[in-house]
Amino acid sequence: MNQQLKTNFKLLFTSLLFFPIFHSCNNSINKNNPSTPSMNSENSKAVIDNVIFKTYDQRTKEFIPSRESQLKYNAQGGTIEANYFRLYSNEKSLWSHYKAKFSENMMTEYTVERGDYFRKTKHEFDAGGKVLSTVYLDRTGGKFIPTSREIFEWDDSMLVSHKTCSSMENECNEIFEQKHEYDSMGRKVSVVSIPNGEKDTVRYFYNDSSLFPTKVTKIPYDYDILTENEKVIEIKKSYYNHYSQRDSVEKTTTIKYDKKERVILIKQETEHETELNEYLYDDRDNLSEIKYSSKTRSGLDQTKWVFEGYKEYQNFVTPAWFAEAGLFWFEPKFTLNKFINQLSFENVNAKVITSKTSFPSGYIEYWSKGKDRGVWVPYQKVEYNVTELN
């Protein structure tokens, strides 16, 4: 079970941090290699309405269904309902249930039901899709009671304040607040946390007109950022070692690109561990494989995800928040905050995302075993069913 949780976490981490890799390869199809014809007409939308997780049985050498996700949509492609099932011996049991409401193409409310757990979340957005407030409600005595809320303030497209309130009234009695400050070019220069103040303040430093900072400080850490052609190629996380009376590097992250400017390697090194995320692409620039490895004193741990055939859709809807099958959870947007362990609220977004894109029919997850970890053993297969939304 611990190994399974670790693998699922690594996949989620990869999804959060490196989704732009997936997005970029989806939007650069080689015209010399025709793709599979689209199933959907020009005015309809293609959606994932069913996801099946299958666990590999080493004894029978078969993939046995273990989980299933069923999704329902409104006419605009918004996910209005999702049911997650556990499968065992041809029996299906409901694990969790989600329902959502939309205003035009914005998700304004969703409810989670998992056993005895009930939680409702309500969002308010402005006309541009920026979140203005979030209210959390817990069910008590058959009714949903507001328990906390967050307020977001913007200056044009820049988030200037994020508050967590202890009161449900119009006035926000802040129990936590982040203030975001920018320079004349609109680049973020600080995030000040109140009441924690200086010890939680993040500061960004720039050279010339670059959009990427050269250094970020977040006590007790410094992040030195090296860029090349407006791409991050190295980040060094360091701190002041009072014992040695000098700066010590805790982690070095190296990012490598190919000639098409696609990420092919992300390497994270600490004193005791080296983690590698490697990315392979097919001859039509689609992501074909992700390989993760971790080398420590106790040995080598490896996992890889091999993607199956891609199809191109004229209007493919990326499921918002509810889809459980990895690699299409989040809007494809690179954010440096993932590298510096800084939460970001600018990208809170519940829009229905529709774009012309190629999408895989699923993937197989493998683990490696053996003395030299060179034998790949299937662990899990994930299949998507795509249907047309009229």
C-alpha positions, 0 to 999 in steps of 0.5 A, a space after each residue: 500500500 505504501 508503494 502504491 501511495 508513493 507511485 500515485 503521489 509521484 504521478 500527481 506531482 508530475 501532473 502539477 509540475 510538468 503539465 506544460 510538457 504534455 500541453 506543448 506536445 499536444 499542440 505541435 503535431 507533425 503534419 507529415 504524419 496524419 493523425 487519426 481522424 477526429 470523431 467529433 463534428 465541428 460544432 460538438 465537443 469530445 469529452 471523457 465520460 469514463 475512465 477505467 483503472 486496471 491492476 495487473 495480476 502477476 499470476 494470470 498476466 491480465 489487467 483486472 479492473 479495480 476502479 472506474 470513474 464516470 463523468 457527466 457534462 452539461 451542453 457547454 462541456 462543464 463536468 456536472 457530476 462524477 462518480 468514482 467506483 471500486 471494482 471487485 469480483 465483478 461488483 461495483 461499490 460507490 467510493 465518492 460522488 461529486 456534483 457541480 453547478 455552472 454559470 455559463 462556463 464557470 463552475 460556481 459550486 461543487 459538492 463532495 460526498 465520500 462515505 460520511 464526509 460531505 463538503 460543499 465549495 462555492 466560488 464567485 468569479 469576475 467576468 474575466 474568470 478570476 476568483 473573487 471569493 471561495 466559501 466552504 460549507 460542511 453538512 451538519 444536521 442535514 444542512 450545509 453550514 458555512 465554516 470558512 471563506 477566502 477573499 481575493 482582491 485583484 488589480 487588473 490581472 494581478 492578485 494583490 491580496 488573498 484573505 482567509 476569514 473567520 467570519 461569514 459576514 460582509 466584513 472579513 475578520 482575517 485569520 490569515 492574509 497574503 499581500 502580493 506586491 509588483 514592480 513597474 513591469 508587473 513582475 511580482 517582487 514579494 508575497 507578505 504573509 500576515 500575521 507570520 510576517 517576515 519569516 514567511 515573506 517571499 521576495 523575488 529579484 530580477 535582472 534587466 527586463 527578464 520575466 524570470 527572477 534570478 533569485 527568490 528568498 523564503 526564509 531560511 532558503 534562497 533559490 538561485 535561478 539560472 535561465 537561458 533563452 527565457 527558459 529555466 535551466 537550473 535552480 539551487 536551493 540553499 540555506 545558511 549553515 550556522 554550524 559551518 558558517 557558510 551557505 550550503 546547497 540543499 537541492 539542485 534542480 536541473 532542467 534539460 531541453 531538446 532542439 524543439 525546446 521540449 523538456 526531456 529531463 528534470 534532475 533533482 539532487 540532494 545529499 542523499 537522493 537523486 530524482 530523475 524525470 525523463 520525457 520521451 516523445 513520438 515522431 509526431 511530438 506527442 508525449 510517449 513516456 515518462 520515466 521516474 527514478 529515485 536513487 538513494 543509499 537504500 537502492 534504486 526505485 523506478 516507475 514509468 508511464 507509457 502512453 498509448 495511441 493518440 487521437 486528434 479532436 477538433 474540440 476536446 474538453 479538458 475535465 475540470 477538477 473531477 477527472 481522476 486519471 492523472 495528466 489532465 487535471 490542471 490547466 496547462 500553465 507553467 509556474 515557478 511556484 512549484 519549484 520553490 514550494 510556494 502556493 499559488 492562488 492566481 490560477 484558481 480557475 473553474 473554466 470549461 477549457 476547450 481546445 483542439 488537441 490530441 489526446 491518448 487513449 490511456 497509459 500503462 504504469 510500470 515498476 522495475 524490479 530485480 537486482 539491477 532494476 532492469 526488468 519492467 513489470 506492469 502495475 496499472 493500466 488506465 483507459 479513457 473512453 471519449 464520447 461526443 457531446 452534442 
